[in-house]
Amino acid sequence: METPVPQNAVIYAVGVIHTPPGKAATAAAAFSVEGSENVPVGKRLPTANDQSQYVAEFFAALMAIRSVKDSTTLTIYSTQPYVQEAMNKKLQRWEHEGWVGVQNKDILRCVAAELKARKAPTYFRVAEPGTAAREACKRVARLAKRAARGSVATNWDLTLPPNTALPGLSLQGNRQKIFYRSIREEKTKKLAPRPSTERHLKVIREAVCETFGRHVSDADIWASLTAKDFLPKPAQFLWRGVHNAHKIGSYWTHIPECEERAICRDCGELEDLDHILVRCKSPGREMVWKAAGTLWRERGAVWPEVLLGTILGCGLAEFRDDKGKVDRGARRLYRVLMSESAYLIWRLRNDRVIDRDGAPASTEEIANKFKFVVNQRLQMDKILANRPRRGRRPALPPKVVLETWSGLLDNGQNLPADWLSEPRVLVGNRAFPPRTPDQRGNSLGIG
């Protein structure tokens, strides 16, 4: 008896993200079967999941796979290669490592299990611009956007088909850090959220939304702290700041005979991180932020308001050029200025409170320290841009350095276009104009 040839099914699956003004982002998935009389299906993602297009694409693929028989050859078109790359390039490693450290592992494992349970092959294709498949995906995307604007989220069934999931982390051929990460994940599941950390995460989300128009998740915040644009010490300072782990403010209120350390000597207020970086009247804080803002305005851009959320979430800032594309140079410069300035203010505060017994640094000293920090970072970028990494590419692409610092350099009119090889290139002194005698000791004289 001849085995019947399985039929082919072509499905257009799309995930979208919808960000209404002043509200949190919502994601939805939708799919449509080519030639079918069935109405296209669109569903909103549960709020417990990461509201991103990446996750929405996997939910769309899951709906598409479950909509046809397992004996039907399936071709899924989408506008993004997320599912294709994950299932073809990363799945084997993820399963070998027991899905340790993989974000959104529940939906990813469910899609992989559904693919294993199928008897017929499944193909993933990217709908290229200008093709009929692309137009079909656009129609499905409009359906997904309508679902994202809906008020009811769908309860998704992420039950794995039987005999499709590997038992866990393989003991053979895995690196030691994978085992450590797995142990840490298991321990983390038992930990209750820290209220102070949750409070700072909320402050960051709200500040990033209000200042930059971006709705970000907690995972985005933690990932931003590992950006390569941060040096190790400022990055550690920001990470501890998100966790509220600095020994300041309310930390001292629970220690007998140390309660006075919780209060700022100059302001008489609780000396928490928000007070130190944003509101303290002690010399140093306002001077450093004014100097950083003056350098930033050299690019012709508006200096965003300095808030605790924008400081701790500076790695999430995005700036766009006239064409609407992300300005990489502006983004990197903002990260450098915010992280280095905040860390400098922190060091000035520690120097004043601990080493000088409350005596502030002089105006000239603060200005010199800021100039030193910025110029040291510039020289470090130049070294990395001229140093080959493993004999091939430079450690830091020269184009990135040029995009970051061009327009801010001293004597920039006479410098060559590629000034990375010049020995004495410094950030211009426009952030530190000459001060009159009555200005000295009060401010940097920066407007």
C-alpha positions as CSV (number, residue, x, y, z in Angstrom):
1,M,0.0,0.0,0.0
2,E,1.4,3.4,-1.0
3,T,2.0,6.0,1.7
4,P,0.1,9.2,0.9
5,V,2.3,12.2,0.2
6,P,1.8,14.8,2.9
7,Q,0.3,18.1,1.8
8,N,2.3,21.3,2.0
9,A,1.1,24.3,4.1
10,V,2.5,27.8,3.8
11,I,1.9,30.0,6.9
12,Y,2.7,33.7,7.5
13,A,3.6,34.2,11.2
14,V,4.4,37.6,12.6
15,G,5.1,39.0,16.1
16,V,4.7,42.8,16.8
17,I,5.3,45.2,19.7
18,H,2.9,48.0,20.4
19,T,3.9,51.0,22.5
20,P,1.1,53.4,23.2
21,P,2.1,56.9,24.4
22,G,2.7,56.9,28.2
23,K,1.9,53.2,28.6
24,A,3.8,50.0,28.8
25,A,4.6,48.0,25.7
26,T,2.4,45.1,24.7
27,A,3.3,42.3,22.3
28,A,1.1,40.1,20.1
29,A,1.4,37.2,17.7
30,A,-0.6,36.4,14.6
31,F,-0.5,34.0,11.7
32,S,-2.4,33.2,8.5
33,V,-2.5,30.0,6.4
34,E,-2.2,30.6,2.7
35,G,-5.2,29.4,0.7
36,S,-7.2,28.6,3.8
37,E,-10.7,29.9,4.4
38,N,-10.0,30.2,8.1
39,V,-9.9,33.6,9.6
40,P,-6.3,34.7,10.5
41,V,-5.6,34.3,14.2
42,G,-4.1,37.1,16.4
43,K,-3.4,36.9,20.2
44,R,-1.9,39.1,22.7
45,L,1.0,37.8,24.9
46,P,0.6,37.3,28.6
47,T,1.9,40.2,30.7
48,A,4.2,37.8,32.6
49,N,6.3,37.3,29.5
50,D,8.9,39.6,28.0
51,Q,7.0,42.1,25.8
52,S,9.3,42.1,22.9
53,Q,9.1,41.3,19.2
54,Y,11.6,38.5,19.7
55,V,9.3,36.6,22.1
56,A,6.2,37.5,20.0
57,E,7.8,35.8,16.9
58,F,8.1,32.5,18.9
59,F,4.5,32.7,20.0
60,A,3.5,33.2,16.4
61,A,5.6,30.2,15.3
62,L,4.1,28.1,18.1
63,M,0.5,29.0,17.0
64,A,1.5,28.2,13.3
65,I,3.0,24.8,14.2
66,R,0.0,23.7,16.3
67,S,-2.5,24.8,13.6
68,V,-1.6,22.1,11.1
69,K,-1.3,18.3,11.3
70,D,2.1,16.9,12.2
71,S,2.2,15.0,8.9
72,T,2.0,18.2,6.8
73,T,5.1,19.8,5.4
74,L,5.1,23.3,6.9
75,T,6.8,26.4,5.6
76,I,6.6,29.4,7.9
77,Y,7.4,32.9,6.6
78,S,8.1,35.8,8.9
79,T,9.8,39.2,8.6
80,Q,12.5,38.4,11.2
81,P,15.0,35.5,11.3
82,Y,14.6,35.0,15.1
83,V,13.1,31.5,15.1
84,Q,15.1,30.3,12.2
85,E,18.4,31.2,13.8
86,A,17.4,30.0,17.2
87,M,16.2,26.6,16.1
88,N,19.0,26.0,13.5
89,K,22.1,27.5,15.2
90,K,21.5,27.7,18.9
91,L,19.1,24.8,19.8
92,Q,21.8,22.1,20.1
93,R,24.0,24.2,22.4
94,W,21.0,25.3,24.5
95,E,19.8,21.7,25.0
96,H,23.4,20.5,25.7
97,E,23.7,23.2,28.4
98,G,20.3,22.4,29.9
99,W,18.9,25.8,28.8
100,V,20.9,27.4,31.5
101,G,21.0,31.2,31.2
102,V,18.6,31.3,28.3
103,Q,16.0,34.0,28.6
104,N,12.4,33.1,27.8
105,K,13.3,29.4,27.9
106,D,9.7,28.3,28.4
107,I,8.5,29.4,25.0
108,L,11.7,28.5,23.3
109,R,11.6,24.9,24.7
110,C,7.9,24.6,23.7
111,V,8.6,25.6,20.1
112,A,11.6,23.2,19.9
113,A,9.5,20.3,21.4
114,E,6.6,20.9,18.9
115,L,9.1,20.8,16.1
116,K,10.5,17.4,17.3
117,A,7.0,16.0,17.7
118,R,6.2,16.7,14.0
119,K,6.6,13.8,11.5
120,A,7.0,16.1,8.5
121,P,9.7,18.7,8.0
122,T,9.3,22.4,8.9
123,Y,11.0,25.2,7.0
124,F,11.5,28.7,8.2
125,R,11.8,31.4,5.6
126,V,12.4,35.2,5.9
127,A,10.0,37.2,3.7
128,E,12.2,39.4,1.7
129,P,11.1,43.0,0.9
130,G,9.2,43.3,-2.4
131,T,8.0,39.8,-2.4
132,A,4.4,38.5,-2.2
133,A,5.3,36.8,1.1
134,R,6.4,40.1,2.5
135,E,3.0,41.7,1.6
136,A,1.2,38.8,3.2
137,C,3.3,39.2,6.4
138,K,2.3,42.9,6.5
139,R,-1.4,42.0,6.4
140,V,-0.8,39.6,9.3
141,A,1.2,42.3,11.2
142,R,-1.8,44.6,11.1
143,L,-3.9,41.9,12.6
144,A,-1.3,41.4,15.3
145,K,-1.3,45.1,16.1
146,R,-5.0,45.1,16.6
147,A,-4.6,42.2,19.0
148,A,-1.8,44.1,20.9
149,R,-4.2,47.0,21.4
150,G,-6.7,44.7,22.9
151,S,-7.3,44.7,26.6
152,V,-7.3,40.9,27.2
153,A,-4.2,38.8,27.2
154,T,-4.3,35.2,26.1
155,N,-3.6,32.2,28.4
156,W,-1.0,30.2,26.4
157,D,-0.6,26.5,26.8
158,L,3.2,25.8,27.1
159,T,2.9,22.1,27.8
160,L,5.6,20.1,26.1
161,P,4.6,17.1,23.9
162,P,5.6,13.8,25.5
163,N,9.1,12.4,24.9
164,T,10.4,15.6,23.3
165,A,12.5,17.4,26.0
166,L,16.0,16.3,27.0
167,P,16.4,15.5,30.7
168,G,18.6,18.4,31.6
169,L,22.2,19.6,31.8
170,S,24.7,17.3,30.2
171,L,27.6,16.3,32.4
172,Q,29.9,15.6,29.5
173,G,31.6,18.3,27.5
174,N,30.2,21.3,29.4
175,R,32.2,24.2,30.9
176,Q,32.6,24.7,34.6
177,K,30.9,28.1,34.4
178,I,27.7,26.5,33.0
179,F,27.5,24.3,36.2
180,Y,28.0,27.3,38.4
181,R,25.4,29.3,36.5
182,S,22.9,26.4,36.8
183,I,23.5,26.2,40.6
184,R,23.0,30.0,40.9
185,E,19.8,29.8,38.9
186,E,18.4,27.2,41.2
187,K,19.3,29.2,44.3
188,T,17.9,32.4,42.8
189,K,14.5,30.8,42.4
190,K,14.3,30.5,46.1
191,L,15.2,34.1,46.9
192,A,12.5,36.7,47.5
193,P,12.8,39.9,45.6
194,R,14.6,42.7,47.4
195,P,12.2,45.6,47.9
196,S,14.9,48.3,47.4
197,T,16.0,46.6,44.2
198,E,12.4,46.4,42.9
199,R,11.9,50.1,43.8
200,H,15.0,51.2,41.9
201,L,14.1,49.1,38.9
202,K,10.7,50.8,38.8
203,V,12.4,54.2,39.0
204,I,14.6,53.3,36.1
205,R,11.7,52.1,33.9
206,E,9.7,55.2,34.5
207,A,12.7,57.6,33.9
208,V,13.7,55.8,30.7
209,C,10.1,55.9,29.5
210,E,9.6,59.6,30.3
211,T,13.0,60.8,29.0
212,F,13.7,58.6,26.0
213,G,10.3,57.2,25.2
214,R,11.4,53.6,25.7
215,H,9.5,50.9,27.6
216,V,12.1,48.5,29.0
217,S,11.9,45.4,31.0
218,D,14.0,44.4,34.1
219,A,16.0,42.1,31.9
220,D,16.9,45.1,29.6
221,I,18.1,47.0,32.6
222,W,20.4,44.3,33.9
223,A,21.7,43.7,30.4
224,S,22.4,47.4,29.9
225,L,24.8,47.4,32.9
226,T,27.1,45.0,31.0
227,A,27.6,47.3,28.0
228,K,31.1,47.5,26.8
229,D,31.0,51.3,26.8
230,F,31.3,51.2,30.6
231,L,34.6,50.8,32.4
232,P,34.6,48.2,35.2
233,K,34.5,50.5,38.2
234,P,31.7,52.8,37.0
235,A,29.7,49.7,35.8
236,Q,30.1,48.1,39.3
237,F,29.0,51.4,40.9
238,L,25.8,51.5,38.7
239,W,25.1,47.8,39.4
240,R,25.4,48.3,43.2
241,G,23.3,51.4,42.8
242,V,20.4,49.4,41.2
243,H,20.6,47.0,44.1
244,N,20.8,49.9,46.6
245,A,23.9,48.1,48.0
246,H,26.0,51.2,48.9
247,K,26.6,51.7,52.6
248,I,24.8,55.1,52.8
249,G,21.6,56.5,54.1
250,S,19.3,54.1,55.8
251,Y,22.0,51.5,56.0
252,W,23.4,53.3,59.1
253,T,20.0,53.8,60.8
254,H,20.1,50.2,62.1
255,I,23.6,50.4,63.6
256,P,23.8,51.8,67.2
257,E,25.9,54.9,67.6
258,C,26.2,55.3,63.8
259,E,22.8,56.8,63.1
260,E,24.3,60.3,62.3
261,R,26.1,58.9,59.3
262,A,22.8,58.5,57.5
263,I,22.3,62.3,57.3
264,C,24.1,64.6,54.9
265,R,26.1,67.1,56.9
266,D,25.5,70.0,54.5
267,C,21.8,69.4,53.7
268,G,20.5,67.7,56.8
269,E,18.6,65.1,54.7
270,L,18.8,61.4,54.4
271,E,21.9,60.7,52.3
272,D,20.7,58.1,49.9
273,L,22.0,57.7,46.4
274,D,19.3,60.0,44.9
275,H,20.4,62.7,47.3
276,I,24.1,62.3,46.5
277,L,23.8,62.2,42.7
278,V,20.8,64.5,42.1
279,R,19.9,66.8,45.0
280,C,22.9,67.3,47.3
281,K,24.1,71.0,47.8
282,S,27.7,70.1,48.6
283,P,30.3,71.4,46.1
284,G,31.1,69.0,43.3
285,R,27.8,67.4,42.2
286,E,26.4,70.5,40.4
287,M,29.8,71.4,38.9
288,V,30.3,67.9,37.4
289,W,26.9,67.7,35.9
290,K,27.2,71.2,34.4
291,A,30.5,70.3,32.9
292,A,29.1,67.1,31.4
293,G,26.1,68.9,30.0
294,T,28.3,71.5,28.4
295,L,30.3,68.8,26.6
296,W,27.1,67.1,25.5
297,R,25.7,70.3,24.0
298,E,28.8,70.6,21.8
299,R,27.0,68.0,19.6
300,G,24.1,70.4,19.2
301,A,21.8,68.1,21.3
302,V,19.6,68.8,24.3
303,W,21.0,67.6,27.6
304,P,18.4,65.2,29.1
305,E,17.3,65.9,32.7
306,V,19.6,64.3,35.2
307,L,17.5,61.9,37.4
308,L,18.4,58.9,39.4
309,G,16.6,56.7,36.9
310,T,18.5,58.2,33.9
311,I,21.8,57.8,35.7
312,L,21.3,54.2,36.7
313,G,19.7,53.5,33.3
314,C,22.1,55.5,31.1
315,G,22.9,52.3,29.2
316,L,19.3,52.3,27.9
317,A,19.4,55.8,26.4
318,E,18.8,56.1,22.6
319,F,19.3,59.0,20.4
320,R,18.4,59.2,16.7
321,D,19.8,61.2,13.8
322,D,17.8,63.2,11.2
323,K,17.0,59.9,9.3
324,G,15.6,58.2,12.3
325,K,18.5,55.8,12.8
326,V,20.2,55.2,16.2
327,D,23.1,57.6,16.6
328,R,25.8,55.3,18.0
329,G,28.2,58.1,18.7
330,A,25.7,60.0,20.8
331,R,24.6,56.9,22.6
332,R,28.2,56.0,23.5
333,L,29.2,59.5,24.5
334,Y,26.1,59.7,26.8
335,R,27.0,56.5,28.5
336,V,30.6,57.6,29.0
337,L,29.6,61.0,30.4
338,M,26.8,59.7,32.7
339,S,28.7,56.8,34.1
340,E,32.0,58.6,34.6
341,S,30.4,61.7,36.0
342,A,28.2,59.8,38.5
343,Y,31.2,57.7,39.6
344,L,33.3,60.9,40.0
345,I,30.6,62.5,42.1
346,W,30.6,59.4,44.3
347,R,34.4,59.6,44.7
348,L,34.2,63.3,45.6
349,R,31.6,62.6,48.2
350,N,33.6,59.7,49.8
351,D,36.7,61.9,49.7
352,R,34.8,64.8,51.4
353,V,33.0,62.7,54.0
354,I,35.6,60.1,54.9
355,D,39.1,61.6,54.2
356,R,38.5,65.3,54.7
357,D,36.0,65.1,57.6
358,G,33.4,67.2,55.6
359,A,35.8,69.7,54.0
360,P,34.9,70.0,50.2
361,A,37.4,69.9,47.4
362,S,38.2,73.2,45.7
363,T,36.6,74.3,42.5
364,E,39.9,74.0,40.6
365,E,40.4,70.5,42.0
366,I,37.0,69.4,40.9
367,A,37.4,70.9,37.4
368,N,40.8,69.2,37.0
369,K,39.5,65.8,38.1
370,F,36.7,66.0,35.6
371,K,39.0,67.0,32.8
372,F,41.4,64.2,33.8
373,V,38.6,61.6,33.8
374,V,37.3,62.6,30.3
375,N,40.7,63.0,28.7
376,Q,41.8,59.7,30.2
377,R,38.8,58.0,28.7
378,L,39.6,59.6,25.3
379,Q,43.2,58.4,25.4
380,M,42.1,54.9,26.4
381,D,39.8,54.8,23.4
382,K,42.6,55.9,21.1
383,I,44.9,53.1,22.4
384,L,42.2,50.5,21.9
385,A,41.5,51.8,18.4
386,N,45.2,51.5,17.5
387,R,45.8,48.1,19.2
388,P,45.2,45.0,17.1
389,R,43.2,42.3,18.8
390,R,44.8,38.9,18.1
391,G,46.6,40.4,15.1
392,R,43.5,41.2,13.2
393,R,40.9,43.8,14.0
394,P,41.4,46.6,16.6
395,A,40.1,46.1,20.1
396,L,37.8,49.1,19.5
397,P,36.6,50.0,16.0
398,P,38.1,53.4,15.0
399,K,34.8,54.4,13.5
400,V,33.2,54.1,16.9
401,V,35.8,56.3,18.5
402,L,35.5,59.0,15.8
403,E,31.7,59.0,16.1
404,T,32.0,59.4,19.9
405,W,34.5,62.2,20.2
406,S,34.4,64.2,17.0
407,G,33.3,67.8,17.6
408,L,34.5,67.8,21.2
409,L,38.2,68.0,20.7
410,D,40.6,70.9,21.4
411,N,41.8,72.6,18.2
412,G,39.4,70.3,16.3
413,Q,39.4,72.6,13.3
414,N,43.0,71.8,12.5
415,L,43.0,68.1,13.3
416,P,42.9,65.6,10.4
417,A,39.8,63.6,9.8
418,D,41.5,60.5,11.2
419,W,43.0,62.0,14.3
420,L,43.5,58.7,16.2
421,S,47.2,58.7,15.4
422,E,47.8,62.2,16.7
423,P,49.8,62.0,20.0
424,R,48.2,65.0,21.9
425,V,44.5,65.1,21.3
426,L,42.4,66.3,24.2
427,V,38.8,67.2,24.9
428,G,38.4,71.0,24.4
429,N,38.4,73.4,27.3
430,R,35.0,75.0,26.2
431,A,33.4,73.2,29.2
432,F,35.8,75.1,31.5
433,P,35.8,78.8,30.4
434,P,38.0,81.3,32.3
435,R,36.3,82.4,35.6
436,T,36.3,85.8,37.1
437,P,37.5,86.1,40.7
438,D,34.0,86.3,42.1
439,Q,33.0,83.0,40.4
440,R,35.9,81.0,41.9
441,G,34.9,78.8,44.7
442,N,31.2,79.0,43.7
443,S,30.8,77.2,40.3
444,L,32.6,76.2,37.2
445,G,31.2,79.3,35.4
446,I,29.3,77.0,33.0
447,G,26.0,78.3,31.7
